[in-house]
């Protein structure tokens, strides 16, 4: 009975996830199988691939292996897991290697993942393995990183549904050492693997993908557990600090305090939350919010803006949802009366936070009350004046008309009409005229419609209540109407400002950031007659850019002025701007100052770089001419003088002629390098880029090397590259020449490796290598990092990198496993050429 119940349960799936091939996931799976077998569990091997690794094969000893099934496939016989045999054997645990494998045609399922699902449905526990690059969601990313598209993949949900995922990881350098020692692939495949898929950058990126994927699954599992068990309280798995920022002057202080708290423990997170009220309007300075957001980003945190009816509830909801351990909030800036009447945000957050700690931070703005809003309604002056007049005339006029009727019991009707008049005044003139209308209505009702009529005395208590209610309702309605008017105005202003600044941002992002474009944009947005950007100089003001007719030439000639910086000012001629437009204009001024400052810095940097390069080149050239160029000339002169000696025999003459020939060739190469460097620096080089086969470039490039010093490995299927064949041939020849000089007699390998958008040409030597801190200096002109190589101005690699940049290629340096240096020349594949400026 117990065995039957156990068989009908679904099996448990354990996945050993490898960060890269060779990290030891199969070895780890076999180790777990031995541990379970030693505990008495019935374990069999359904399918394990050792790849010829002795240590992995040794782990199979002592485990029962189900014989594989033989499947005929395209004229050959392949072996696959015998699923029916495993089901008939019905073990407690079965080992199935390579979850992403595609089965040969003729089996019960097309994919091994389906075989595993069948075993789990039969109640058999499965131990399996898969590499991170075989997950379906990461297929494109892996191809971009390694240049290899994985044909065999497994859906992420299969691995996510596993009962247990074990990450098998290894540092890239350790994995490359394991590979170099022959513990992963056969010796003949080691070099090709180290210089292609198993490069340090590839392994580091795959490792990061694996860690992030597993961390994401762990977070999902924790969230699922809390949700299933209805756990609302925060679980402090790691420090997460939530900072409630208002956009006020204290926001940056709060963020810095939260960052210091987060830095006390490794792996902590900082999250800043800015809450907008439900109507989406706020009264903070946008520039201050932007500065706070930039500060959070510079501290490595995350900034989030949310909308909520209640600020305290919104902050707590975000903190609980993020599984935060602490909320940082500032002490209220409001006065005691307001805190007494409405409470403070910090107090309400503390009441709602539950088990989340709340950290109150004092700051300079404590107890400083916010400056009150402008008492007058945000309406034009003429409309407000009309509202004041209507506040007196409208109630008195209605009272006069009603008083003319003989029926004196007009109090209910008069109250309703005067209330409607108060609402109308509020719509017309704002809050204060509406309050005046309510007061006039109160006096009018008291004088004409409450007994005794004709006086301010009130004889009936009910009339007193009616008048008080009238005043209260009128004031409340007037306040609501005024608030609605303010919010409507604020919404329109915000929309206008957003549209204006958005259009400016678009013009800047699309490259229209010239001074002429900015002043023209200003003239269009604000409807001005003319706009000018003026610069202060020794001779007075000069016009940098202008738009419109009769542009002002000095600040005094404009109607509106705003300073850009100490030396520039924007001057507008036309209709006067409102206060809200003035704020938008200041935004234009800030953008203008940034554009001007950026261009000044760029011009200064360009000049400084050019002067520095020219100075360094001149100094190095003088040194080179004084030594390296004179040396071959001295050899030539000495040999020529020796040839004039009549006592020389024929053998000596041939030797001297050979010396002349060698020195002349060396001198020619030095001059060629100098000319190439000069052409690159002056921009006179014009490459002819076209689709080209590497089979036309690489053989001539290595032909000048000494016999037996270079091994060329290029596949006929290597795709075409988009480049200048002559320039790339020169680059490869320089790289090979340098590599041969330092390789110490060991042949230099030159091979091509296709990637997704490029083809890498690898020049691999077994020389002494170069320290990482010196590698950038290798590509600077007149740099010779070692005196062991005879001659040369140190221009070969500098010219090679310059030629690479001219043909849209890149040149990088990597270590050769086992010692030496690998130079990687990345050429764009035909059809994959980047547009100018892309990626810069």
C-alpha positions in Angstrom: 0.0 0.0 0.0 2.8 2.4 0.9 4.8 1.5 -2.2 1.7 2.1 -4.4 1.0 5.4 -2.9 4.7 6.4 -3.3 4.6 5.3 -7.0 1.6 7.5 -7.8 3.2 10.7 -6.5 5.0 12.9 -9.0 8.8 12.5 -9.1 11.1 15.3 -7.9 13.3 17.0 -10.4 16.8 18.1 -9.4 18.8 20.2 -12.0 22.5 20.8 -11.9 22.9 24.1 -13.7 26.3 24.7 -15.2 27.7 28.2 -15.7 29.7 26.8 -18.6 30.8 23.5 -20.1 33.4 21.7 -18.0 32.5 23.2 -14.6 31.7 19.8 -13.3 27.9 19.5 -13.2 27.9 15.8 -14.4 30.6 15.0 -11.8 28.5 16.7 -9.1 25.4 14.8 -10.2 27.3 11.5 -10.0 28.6 12.4 -6.5 25.0 12.9 -5.3 24.0 9.6 -6.9 26.7 7.8 -4.8 25.5 9.5 -1.6 21.9 8.4 -2.2 23.0 4.9 -3.1 25.0 4.7 0.1 21.9 5.7 2.0 20.0 2.8 0.5 18.2 4.6 -2.3 17.6 2.6 -5.5 19.6 4.7 -8.1 20.3 3.9 -11.7 22.0 5.7 -14.6 19.6 6.3 -17.5 22.1 8.4 -19.6 25.4 10.0 -18.6 27.9 11.4 -21.2 31.5 11.4 -19.9 33.0 13.1 -23.0 36.1 10.9 -22.4 36.9 12.5 -19.1 38.6 9.9 -16.9 37.5 11.3 -13.6 33.9 11.5 -14.7 34.0 7.9 -16.0 35.5 6.8 -12.7 32.4 8.2 -10.9 30.2 5.7 -12.9 31.8 2.8 -11.1 29.5 1.2 -8.6 26.3 2.6 -10.2 23.8 0.5 -12.1 23.6 1.6 -15.7 20.6 0.9 -17.9 21.9 -0.1 -21.3 21.3 2.5 -24.0 19.0 2.0 -27.0 20.5 2.0 -30.5 18.8 4.3 -33.0 19.5 4.4 -36.7 19.9 8.0 -37.9 21.0 9.2 -41.3 23.0 6.1 -42.0 24.7 5.9 -38.6 23.8 4.2 -35.4 23.4 6.5 -32.4 22.7 5.6 -28.7 20.0 7.2 -26.7 18.5 6.7 -23.3 16.2 3.6 -23.3 13.1 5.2 -21.8 10.9 2.1 -21.8 13.7 0.1 -20.1 14.1 2.7 -17.4 10.3 2.8 -16.8 10.2 -1.0 -16.6 13.1 -0.9 -14.2 11.2 1.7 -12.1 14.0 2.9 -9.8 13.6 5.5 -7.1 16.1 7.8 -8.8 17.4 8.0 -12.3 20.3 10.1 -13.7 19.6 11.7 -17.1 22.5 13.9 -18.4 22.1 16.8 -20.9 18.5 17.9 -20.4 18.5 20.1 -23.5 19.5 17.2 -25.8 17.4 16.5 -29.0 16.8 12.8 -29.4 17.5 11.0 -32.7 14.5 10.3 -34.9 12.7 7.0 -33.9 12.6 7.5 -30.2 9.4 7.9 -28.1 10.0 11.6 -27.7 11.7 14.3 -29.8 13.4 15.9 -26.8 15.1 14.5 -23.7 13.1 17.0 -21.6 10.0 15.1 -22.7 11.6 11.9 -21.5 12.3 13.5 -18.2 8.7 14.7 -17.9 7.5 11.1 -18.6 9.8 9.8 -15.8 8.5 12.4 -13.4 4.9 11.5 -14.2 5.8 7.9 -13.4 6.9 8.9 -9.9 10.6 8.5 -10.5 12.9 11.2 -9.1 15.3 12.6 -11.8 18.8 14.1 -11.5 19.7 16.0 -14.6 22.2 18.6 -15.9 22.0 21.6 -18.2 24.3 24.5 -19.1 23.1 28.1 -18.8 23.6 28.7 -22.5 21.0 26.1 -23.3 18.1 28.0 -21.7 15.7 29.2 -24.3 15.3 32.8 -22.9 19.1 33.3 -23.0 19.8 31.9 -26.4 20.0 35.3 -28.2 22.2 36.8 -25.4 24.6 33.8 -25.5 24.9 34.1 -29.3 25.8 37.8 -29.0 28.4 37.0 -26.3 30.0 33.9 -27.8 29.0 34.1 -31.5 27.7 30.6 -31.3 24.0 29.9 -31.5 22.9 26.9 -29.4 20.8 24.5 -31.6 19.6 22.5 -28.6 17.7 24.5 -26.0 15.2 23.8 -23.2 12.3 26.0 -22.2 13.0 28.0 -19.0 9.8 26.8 -17.4 11.1 23.3 -17.4 14.1 24.3 -15.2 12.1 26.8 -13.2 9.6 24.0 -12.3 12.4 21.9 -10.8 12.1 21.1 -7.2 15.8 21.9 -6.7 18.3 23.8 -8.9 22.0 23.4 -7.9 24.3 26.0 -9.5 27.7 24.5 -10.5 30.1 27.4 -10.9 33.8 27.9 -11.4 36.0 31.0 -11.8 37.0 31.6 -15.5 40.7 31.3 -14.9 40.2 28.1 -13.0 38.1 26.6 -15.8 40.6 27.7 -18.4 43.4 26.0 -16.4 41.2 22.8 -16.2 40.8 23.0 -20.0 44.5 23.6 -20.6 45.4 20.6 -18.6 43.2 18.4 -20.8 40.5 17.7 -18.2 37.6 18.9 -20.4 38.5 18.3 -24.1 41.1 16.3 -26.0 44.5 17.9 -26.4 44.0 18.6 -30.1 40.9 20.7 -29.3 42.3 22.7 -26.4 43.9 25.6 -28.2 40.9 26.2 -30.5 38.5 26.1 -27.5 40.6 28.5 -25.4 40.8 31.1 -28.2 37.1 30.9 -29.1 34.3 29.9 -26.8 36.4 29.7 -23.6 37.7 33.2 -23.7 37.7 35.0 -20.3 35.1 37.5 -21.4 32.8 34.8 -22.6 33.1 32.8 -19.4 32.6 35.8 -17.2 29.5 36.8 -19.0 28.1 33.3 -18.9 28.9 33.1 -15.2 27.0 36.4 -14.6 24.0 35.1 -16.6 23.9 31.9 -14.4 24.2 33.8 -11.1 21.5 36.3 -12.1 19.2 33.6 -13.4 19.5 31.5 -10.2 19.2 34.6 -8.0 16.0 35.5 -9.8 14.6 32.0 -9.3 15.5 32.2 -5.5 13.6 35.5 -5.2 10.7 34.0 -7.1 10.7 31.0 -4.8 10.7 33.3 -1.7 7.9 35.4 -3.0 5.9 32.3 -3.9 6.4 31.0 -0.4 5.3 34.2 1.3 2.3 34.5 -1.0 1.2 30.8 -0.5 1.5 31.2 3.3 0.0 34.7 3.3 3.0 36.2 4.9 2.7 40.0 4.6 5.5 40.8 7.0 8.9 41.7 5.6 11.5 38.9 5.8 15.0 40.4 6.1 16.8 38.1 3.8 19.2 41.0 3.0 19.3 44.6 3.8 16.9 46.7 1.7 16.6 50.3 2.6 13.6 52.3 1.4 14.0 56.1 1.5 10.8 58.2 1.3 11.7 61.4 -0.6 9.3 64.3 -0.9 11.1 66.3 -3.5 11.8 68.9 -0.9 15.1 70.4 0.2 15.7 67.6 2.7 15.5 64.8 0.1 19.2 64.6 -0.7 20.0 64.4 3.1 17.7 61.4 3.4 19.1 59.6 0.4 22.7 60.0 1.7 21.7 58.8 5.2 19.9 55.8 3.6 23.0 55.0 1.5 25.3 55.0 4.6 22.9 52.6 6.3 22.9 50.4 3.2 26.7 50.3 3.0 27.0 48.7 6.5 26.2 45.3 5.1 27.4 43.6 1.9 24.8 43.0 -0.8 22.3 45.5 0.5 20.0 47.5 -1.7 18.9 51.2 -1.7 15.4 52.1 -3.0 14.2 55.7 -3.1 10.4 56.2 -3.4 8.7 59.5 -4.4 4.9 59.5 -4.0 2.6 61.6 -6.2 -0.9 62.2 -5.1 -3.6 60.4 -7.0 -4.3 63.4 -9.2 -0.7 63.3 -10.5 -0.1 66.9 -9.4 2.6 67.9 -7.0 4.1 71.2 -5.8 7.7 70.3 -5.6 10.5 71.6 -7.8 11.0 69.2 -10.7 14.7 70.2 -10.8 15.1 69.0 -7.1 13.5 65.7 -7.9 15.7 65.2 -10.9 18.8 66.0 -8.7 17.6 63.5 -6.1 17.1 60.8 -8.8 20.6 61.4 -10.1 22.1 61.2 -6.6 20.3 57.9 -6.1 21.7 56.5 -9.3 25.2 57.7 -8.4 25.0 55.8 -5.1 24.0 52.6 -6.9 20.3 52.7 -5.8 17.0 52.6 -7.6 14.5 55.5 -7.8 10.8 54.8 -8.1 7.9 57.1 -8.5 4.5 55.8 -7.4 1.0 57.3 -7.3 -1.1 56.9 -4.1 -4.0 58.5 -2.3 -2.1 58.4 1.0 1.7 59.0 1.0 2.3 56.9 4.1 0.4 53.9 2.9 2.1 54.1 -0.5 5.6 54.1 1.0 4.7 51.2 3.3 3.2 49.2 0.4 6.4 49.7 -1.6 8.6 48.7 1.4 6.6 45.5 2.1 6.5 44.6 -1.6 10.2 45.0 -1.8 10.8 42.9 1.3 12.5 45.9 2.9 14.2 45.9 6.3 14.1 49.6 7.0 12.3 52.8 5.9 14.1 56.1 6.1 11.8 59.1 6.4 12.5 62.7 7.4 11.1 64.5 10.5 8.1 66.7 9.5 8.9 70.2 8.4 5.4 71.4 9.4 4.6 73.4 12.5 3.2 72.0 15.7 -0.4 73.0 15.0 -0.5 71.2 11.7 1.2 68.1 13.1 -1.3 68.1 16.0 -4.2 68.4 13.6 -3.1 66.0 10.8 -0.2 64.1 12.3 3.1 63.6 10.4 4.0 61.3 7.6 6.8 59.7 9.7 4.3 58.9 12.5 1.8 57.4 10.1 4.5 55.3 8.4 5.7 54.0 11.8 2.1 52.9 12.7 1.7 51.1 9.4 5.2 49.6 8.9 4.6 46.6 11.2 7.9 44.7 11.5 9.8 47.0 9.1 12.1 49.4 11.0 11.5 53.1 10.6 14.4 55.5 10.8 13.5 59.2 11.4 16.2 61.6 10.2 16.5 65.2 11.3 17.5 67.9 8.9 17.9 71.6 8.5 14.3 72.0 7.3 12.7 70.7 10.6 9.9 73.0 11.9 10.2 75.3 8.9 6.7 75.7 7.7 6.1 75.7 4.0 5.4 79.0 2.5 1.6 79.3 2.0 0.2 79.2 -1.4 -0.8 82.5 -3.0 -4.1 83.5 -1.3 -5.6 84.8 -4.5 -7.2 82.4 -7.0 -5.0 81.8 -10.1 -7.3 83.8 -12.3 -6.7 86.9 -14.5 -7.0 90.2 -12.6 -10.1 91.3 -14.6 -11.9 88.2 -13.7 -11.1 88.5 -10.0 -12.3 92.1 -10.0 -15.5 91.0 -11.6 -15.8 88.3 -8.9 -15.5 90.9 -6.1 -18.2 93.0 -7.7 -20.5 90.0 -8.2 -20.0 89.0 -4.6 -21.9 92.1 -3.5 -24.2 92.8 -6.4 -25.5 89.3 -7.0 -26.7 88.5 -3.4 -28.3 91.9 -3.0 -30.0 91.8 -6.3 -31.5 88.3 -5.6 -32.6 89.5 -2.2 -34.2 92.6 -3.6 -36.2 90.5 -6.2 -37.4 88.0 -3.6 -38.3 90.7 -1.0 -40.7 92.2 -3.5 -43.1 89.3 -3.2 -45.9 89.6 -0.5 -45.2 86.1 0.8 -42.7 86.7 3.6 -41.9 83.0 4.1 -39.1 83.0 1.5 -36.2 81.9 3.7 -35.7 78.4 2.1 -35.9 79.6 -1.4 -33.7 82.6 -0.7 -31.1 80.3 1.0 -30.9 78.1 -2.0 -30.6 81.0 -4.5 -28.0 82.8 -2.5 -26.1 79.5 -2.1 -26.1 79.1 -5.9 -25.0 82.7 -6.2 -22.0 82.0 -3.9 -21.0 79.0 -6.1 -21.2 81.2 -9.2 -19.0 83.8 -7.6 -16.5 81.1 -6.6 -16.4 79.9 -10.2 -16.0 83.4 -11.5 -13.6 85.1 -9.0 -12.2 82.4 -6.7 -12.2 81.7 -3.0 -12.1 85.2 -1.4 -14.9 86.7 -3.4 -17.0 83.6 -2.7 -16.5 84.0 1.0 -17.5 87.6 0.7 -20.6 86.5 -1.2 -21.4 84.1 1.6 -21.1 86.8 4.2 -23.3 89.2 2.2 -25.8 86.5 1.8 -25.8 85.8 5.5 -26.5 89.4 6.3 -29.2 89.7 3.6 -31.0 86.6 4.8 -30.9 87.8 8.4 -32.1 91.3 7.5 -35.0 90.5 5.1 -36.0 86.9 5.5 -35.8 86.0 9.2 -38.3 87.5 11.8 -38.2 90.2 12.9 -37.7 91.4 9.3 -35.8 94.7 8.9 -33.3 94.1 11.6 -30.3 91.9 12.4 -32.0 90.2 15.4 -33.1 86.6 15.1 -36.1 85.4 17.1 -36.3 81.7 16.0 -33.5 79.2 17.0 -34.2 77.3 13.8 -33.4 80.4 11.7 -30.1 80.7 13.5 -29.3 77.1 12.6 -30.4 77.7 9.0 -28.1 80.8 8.6 -25.1 79.0 10.2 -25.6 76.0 7.9 -25.9 78.4 4.9 -22.6 80.1 5.7 -20.8 76.7 6.4 -22.1 75.1 3.2 -21.3 78.2 1.1 -17.8 78.4 2.4 -17.2 74.7 1.9 -18.5 74.7 -1.6 -16.5 77.8 -2.4 -13.4 76.1 -1.1 -14.0 73.0 -3.2 -14.6 75.1 -6.3 -11.5 77.1 -5.7 -9.4 73.9 -5.2 -10.7 72.5 -8.4 -9.9 75.7 -10.2 -6.3 75.6 -8.8 -5.8 72.0 -9.7 -7.1 72.5 -13.2 -4.8 75.4 -13.7 -1.9 73.4 -12.3 -2.7 70.5 -14.6 -2.8 72.8 -17.6 0.5 74.4 -16.6 2.2 71.1 -16.0 1.0 69.8 -19.3 2.2 72.9 -21.1 5.6 72.8 -19.4 6.0 69.1 -20.0 5.2 69.5 -23.7 7.5 72.5 -24.0 10.5 70.8 -22.3 9.7 67.6 -24.1 10.0 69.3 -27.4 13.3 70.9 -26.3 14.6 67.5 -25.2 13.7 66.0 -28.5 15.4 68.7 -30.5 18.6 68.3 -28.4 18.5 64.5 -28.6 18.1 64.6 -32.4 21.2 66.8 -32.7 19.4 70.1 -33.0 21.3 71.5 -30.1 22.9 74.5 -31.9 22.4 78.0 -30.5 20.4 78.9 -33.6 18.0 76.0 -33.0 17.5 77.0 -29.3 16.7 80.6 -30.0 14.4 79.7 -32.9 12.6 77.2 -30.6 12.2 79.9 -27.9 10.7 82.3 -30.4 8.1 79.7 -31.6 7.2 78.5 -28.1 6.7 81.9 -26.4 5.4 83.7 -29.5 8.1 86.4 -29.4 9.0 88.8 -32.1 12.7 88.1 -31.8 15.1 86.2 -29.6 18.9 86.5 -29.3 21.6 84.8 -27.4 24.2 87.4 -26.5 27.8 86.9 -25.3 29.7 89.4 -23.2 33.1 90.5 -24.5 35.7 93.2 -24.0 34.1 95.3 -26.7 30.6 94.8 -25.3 27.8 92.4 -26.2 28.0 90.3 -29.4 25.2 88.2 -30.9 25.9 84.5 -30.8 22.6 83.4 -32.4 19.4 85.2 -33.2 15.9 84.4 -34.5 13.3 86.8 -35.8 13.4 90.3 -37.3 15.2 93.3 -35.6 16.9 91.1 -33.0 18.1 92.8 -29.8 21.9 93.4 -29.7 22.0 94.2 -25.9 20.0 93.1 -22.9 18.5 96.6 -22.5 16.7 96.2 -25.9 14.7 93.2 -24.9 11.5 92.8 -22.9 12.5 89.7 -21.1 16.0 88.6 -20.1 17.4 85.4 -18.4 21.0 84.7 -17.6 22.6 81.6 -19.1 25.9 82.0 -17.4 28.3 84.8 -16.4 29.0 85.6 -20.1 25.8 84.8 -21.9 22.2 86.0 -21.7 19.0 85.2 -23.5 17.0 88.3 -24.6 13.4 88.1 -25.8 11.5 90.9 -27.5 7.7 90.7 -27.5 4.8 90.1 -25.2 5.6 89.8 -21.5 5.9 86.3 -20.1 3.9 85.0 -17.2 5.5 83.6 -14.1 5.0 80.0 -15.3 6.5 80.8 -18.7 9.4 82.3 -16.9 10.2 79.0 -15.2 10.1 77.2 -18.5 12.4 79.9 -20.0 14.8 79.2 -17.2 14.8 75.6 -18.2 15.8 76.7 -21.7 18.6 78.8 -20.2 19.9 75.8 -18.3 19.9 73.6 -21.4 21.6 76.4 -23.3 24.3 76.7 -20.7 24.9 72.9 -20.8 25.2 73.0 -24.6 27.7 75.9 -24.5 29.7 74.4 -21.6 29.8 71.0 -23.3 31.1 72.6 -26.5 33.7 74.7 -24.7 35.0 71.6 -22.9 35.0 69.6 -26.1 36.9 72.3 -28.0 39.4 72.6 -25.2 39.8 68.9 -24.9 40.3 68.6 -28.7 42.9 71.3 -28.6 44.7 69.9 -25.6 44.7 66.4 -27.0 46.0 67.6 -30.3 48.8 69.7 -28.7 49.7 66.8 -26.4 49.8 64.3 -29.2 51.8 66.7 -31.4 54.3 67.3 -28.5 54.7 63.7 -27.7 55.0 62.7 -31.4 57.6 65.4 -32.0 59.6 64.4 -28.9 59.5 60.7 -29.7 60.2 61.3 -33.4 63.4 63.3 -32.5 64.5 60.5 -30.2 63.7 57.9 -32.9 65.5 59.8 -35.7 68.5 60.3 -33.4 68.8 56.5 -32.8 66.7 54.1 -34.7 66.9 55.8 -38.1 70.6 56.6 -37.7 71.5 53.0 -36.9 70.6 51.5 -40.3 72.1 54.5 -42.0 75.3 53.9 -40.1 75.3 50.2 -41.2 74.8 51.2 -44.8 77.6 53.8 -44.7 80.0 51.3 -43.1 79.2 48.6 -45.6 79.6 51.0 -48.5 82.9 52.1 -47.2 84.0 48.5 -46.8 83.0 47.6 -50.4 85.6 50.1 -51.7 88.4 48.1 -50.1 90.2 46.2 -53.0 91.5 43.6 -50.6 88.0 42.1 -49.9 87.3 38.7 -51.3 83.9 37.7 -52.9 82.5 36.2 -49.7 83.1 39.3 -47.7 81.5 41.4 -50.5 78.4 39.3 -50.5 78.2 39.6 -46.7 78.5 43.4 -46.9 75.9 43.6 -49.7 73.6 41.5 -47.5 74.1 43.9 -44.6 73.2 46.8 -46.9 70.1 45.1 -48.1 68.9 44.2 -44.6 69.6 47.7 -43.3 67.9 49.3 -46.3 64.8 47.1 -45.8 64.7 48.0 -42.1 65.0 51.7 -43.0 62.2 51.3 -45.5 59.9 49.7 -43.0 60.6 52.4 -40.5 59.8 55.2 -43.0 56.7 53.3 -44.1 55.5 53.2 -40.5 56.2 56.9 -40.0 54.3 57.7 -43.2 51.3 55.5 -42.2 51.2 57.2 -38.8 51.3 60.6 -40.4 48.5 59.7 -42.8 46.4 58.4 -39.9 46.9 61.5 -37.7 46.1 63.9 -40.5 43.1 62.0 -41.7 44.4 61.5 -45.2 43.7 57.7 -45.2 40.7 56.8 -47.3 40.0 53.0 -47.0 38.0 51.2 -49.7 35.6 49.0 -47.8 34.0 46.1 -49.6 33.0 42.4 -48.9 36.3 40.4 -48.8 37.3 36.8 -48.1 39.9 36.3 -45.4 41.4 33.6 -47.7 42.5 36.6 -49.9 44.0 38.5 -46.9 45.6 36.2 -44.5 48.0 34.1 -46.7 49.7 37.2 -48.2 49.9 38.7 -44.8 51.9 35.8 -43.3 53.9 35.2 -46.4 56.7 37.5 -45.3 57.3 35.6 -42.1 60.3 33.2 -41.8 59.5 29.7 -43.0 58.0 27.5 -40.3 57.3 30.4 -37.9 53.6 30.8 -38.6 50.7 28.2 -38.7 47.7 29.5 -40.6 44.3 27.9 -39.8 41.3 29.3 -41.8 38.1 27.4 -42.8 36.8 27.7 -46.3 33.3 28.4 -44.7 34.5 31.5 -42.9 32.0 34.3 -43.9 33.0 37.4 -45.8 34.2 40.5 -43.9 33.4 44.1 -44.8 36.8 45.8 -44.9 39.8 47.2 -46.9 41.8 44.1 -47.9 45.1 46.0 -48.3 44.9 47.8 -45.0 43.9 44.6 -43.1 46.7 42.7 -44.7 49.1 45.4 -43.4 47.6 45.1 -39.9 47.9 41.3 -39.8 51.5 41.5 -41.2 52.4 43.9 -38.4 50.8 41.7 -35.7 52.4 38.5 -37.1 55.8 40.2 -37.3 55.7 41.3 -33.7 54.5 37.9 -32.5 57.2 36.1 -34.4 59.9 38.3 -32.8 58.8 37.5 -29.3 57.6 33.9 -29.7 61.1 32.4 -29.0 61.0 30.0 -31.9 57.6 28.6 -31.2 55.3 28.9 -34.3 52.7 31.6 -34.2 49.1 30.5 -34.8 46.8 32.6 -37.0 43.2 31.5 -37.1 39.8 32.9 -37.9 36.8 32.5 -35.6 33.3 33.6 -36.8 31.0 35.4 -34.3 27.4 36.7 -34.6 28.3 40.1 -36.2 32.1 39.9 -36.6 34.9 37.5 -37.6 37.8 37.4 -35.1 41.3 36.9 -36.5 43.5 35.6 -33.7 47.3 35.9 -33.6 48.5 33.6 -30.9 52.1 33.5 -29.7 53.9 31.7 -26.9 56.2 34.5 -25.9 56.7 36.1 -22.5 53.4 38.0 -22.7 52.7 41.6 -21.5 51.6 42.7 -18.1 47.9 43.9 -18.0 48.9 47.4 -16.9 51.2 47.8 -19.9 48.9 46.6 -22.6 47.4 49.9 -23.5 50.9 51.4 -23.9 51.6 48.7 -26.5 49.4 50.6 -29.0 50.9 54.1 -28.4 53.4 55.4 -30.9 57.1 55.0 -30.1 56.5 52.6 -27.3 58.8 49.5 -27.0 58.1 47.6 -23.9 61.1 45.4 -24.2 64.6 45.9 -25.5 64.9 42.3 -26.4 63.5 42.8 -29.9 66.1 44.5 -32.1 65.3 47.7 -33.9 62.0 49.3 -34.6 60.5 52.7 -33.7 57.7 51.1 -31.7 55.1 52.1 -34.4 53.9 48.7 -35.6 51.1 48.2 -33.1 50.2 51.9 -33.1 49.8 51.8 -36.9 47.9 48.5 -36.7 45.3 50.0 -34.3 45.0 53.1 -36.3 44.4 51.1 -39.5 41.8 49.0 -37.6 39.9 52.1 -36.6 40.0 53.3 -40.1 38.2 50.2 -41.4 35.7 50.0 -38.4 37.5 47.1 -36.8 38.8 46.6 -33.2 42.1 45.2 -31.8 42.2 43.7 -28.4 44.7 41.8 -26.2 44.1 38.6 -24.3 46.4 36.1 -22.5 47.4 32.9 -24.2 46.7 29.9 -21.9 50.0 28.5 -20.8 51.9 31.7 -21.5 52.0 34.3 -24.3 49.8 36.8 -25.8 46.8 36.6 -28.2 45.9 39.6 -30.3 42.2 39.6 -31.4 41.4 41.5 -34.6 37.5 41.8 -34.9 36.3 42.6 -38.4 32.6 43.3 -39.2 30.9 40.6 -41.2 29.5 41.6 -44.6 26.1 43.0 -44.0 26.8 43.8 -40.3 28.6 47.1 -40.7 27.8 49.6 -37.9 26.5 53.1 -38.8 28.9 56.0 -38.0 28.8 56.9 -34.4 27.0 53.7 -33.3 28.2 52.5 -29.9 30.0 55.7 -29.1 
